Amino acid sequence: MSVSKEFALFMQEAPAHAKAWMQAAAALDTASALDKKTKELAYIAVLGATGNTSGIPFHVLSAKSHGASRQEVLSAVLIGLPAAGSVVIASFLAAVEAYDGQNK
């Protein structure tokens, strides 16, 4: 799995910040009571609701590697539809392409 261009640039150009970010993310991951698949599906829902499409492919592939079905991934993207509105629809294409192996 590869990270988005945006995240790769962040890691390259701001390595101290990236290290701090990754340490915080790892600590939050450890603190969670959720299993890996559920965490990834929840994170995909948050990305979709906030319109953060650049992170979708990475987390879709991670969810898939932890056993998430295509329908579970798409349902995660769309779960925020009532609260966030159509912003989640922009993430739908990124999720489908990543799950089906069409992302570049």
C-alpha positions as CSV (number, residue, x, y, z in Angstrom):
1,M,0.0,0.0,0.0
2,S,1.3,3.4,-0.8
3,V,0.4,6.7,0.8
4,S,-1.1,9.6,-1.2
5,K,1.1,12.1,-3.0
6,E,0.1,14.7,-0.4
7,F,1.2,12.5,2.5
8,A,4.4,11.4,0.8
9,L,5.3,15.1,0.3
10,F,4.5,15.9,4.0
11,M,6.8,13.1,5.1
12,Q,9.5,14.2,2.8
13,E,9.4,18.0,3.4
14,A,8.5,18.0,7.1
15,P,10.1,14.8,8.6
16,A,10.0,16.0,12.2
17,H,6.3,16.8,11.9
18,A,5.6,13.6,10.1
19,K,7.4,11.6,12.8
20,A,5.3,13.3,15.5
21,W,2.1,12.7,13.5
22,M,2.9,9.0,13.1
23,Q,3.8,8.6,16.8
24,A,0.4,10.1,17.7
25,A,-1.4,8.0,15.2
26,A,0.3,4.8,16.5
27,A,-0.6,5.7,20.1
28,L,-4.2,6.4,19.2
29,D,-4.3,3.1,17.3
30,T,-3.0,1.2,20.3
31,A,-5.6,2.9,22.6
32,S,-8.5,1.9,20.5
33,A,-10.7,-1.0,21.5
34,L,-11.8,-1.6,17.9
35,D,-10.4,-4.4,15.8
36,K,-8.3,-3.4,12.7
37,K,-11.2,-3.9,10.1
38,T,-13.7,-1.9,12.2
39,K,-11.2,0.9,12.8
40,E,-10.4,1.2,9.1
41,L,-14.1,1.2,8.2
42,A,-14.8,3.9,10.8
43,Y,-11.8,5.9,9.5
44,I,-13.1,5.6,5.9
45,A,-16.5,7.0,7.1
46,V,-14.7,10.0,8.7
47,L,-12.7,10.6,5.6
48,G,-15.8,10.5,3.5
49,A,-17.7,12.8,5.8
50,T,-14.9,15.3,5.8
51,G,-14.3,15.1,2.1
52,N,-10.7,13.9,2.5
53,T,-10.5,11.8,-0.6
54,S,-6.7,11.7,-0.7
55,G,-6.6,9.3,2.3
56,I,-9.4,7.0,1.0
57,P,-7.3,4.7,-1.2
58,F,-4.8,3.8,1.5
59,H,-7.4,3.1,4.1
60,V,-9.7,1.2,1.7
61,L,-6.8,-1.1,0.8
62,S,-6.0,-1.5,4.5
63,A,-9.6,-2.3,5.3
64,K,-9.7,-4.8,2.4
65,S,-6.5,-6.5,3.7
66,H,-8.2,-6.9,7.1
67,G,-11.2,-8.6,5.5
68,A,-13.6,-5.8,4.7
69,S,-15.9,-6.6,1.8
70,R,-16.5,-4.1,-1.1
71,Q,-20.0,-3.5,0.2
72,E,-18.7,-2.8,3.7
73,V,-16.3,-0.3,2.4
74,L,-18.9,1.5,0.3
75,S,-21.4,1.4,3.2
76,A,-18.7,3.0,5.4
77,V,-18.2,5.9,2.8
78,L,-22.0,6.4,2.6
79,I,-22.7,6.2,6.4
80,G,-22.0,10.0,6.7
81,L,-24.5,10.9,4.0
82,P,-27.3,12.0,6.3
83,A,-25.0,14.1,8.5
84,A,-22.5,15.5,6.0
85,G,-24.6,15.5,2.8
86,S,-23.3,15.1,-0.7
87,V,-19.7,15.7,0.3
88,V,-19.4,11.9,0.9
89,I,-20.3,11.2,-2.7
90,A,-17.0,12.7,-3.8
91,S,-15.3,9.9,-1.8
92,F,-17.3,7.2,-3.4
93,L,-15.3,7.0,-6.6
94,A,-12.0,7.0,-4.8
95,A,-13.2,4.1,-2.6
96,V,-14.5,2.1,-5.6
97,E,-11.3,2.6,-7.6
98,A,-9.1,1.7,-4.7
99,Y,-11.1,-1.4,-3.7
100,D,-11.2,-2.6,-7.3
101,G,-7.5,-1.9,-7.9
102,Q,-8.1,0.9,-10.4
103,N,-6.3,3.7,-8.4
104,K,-3.0,4.9,-9.8
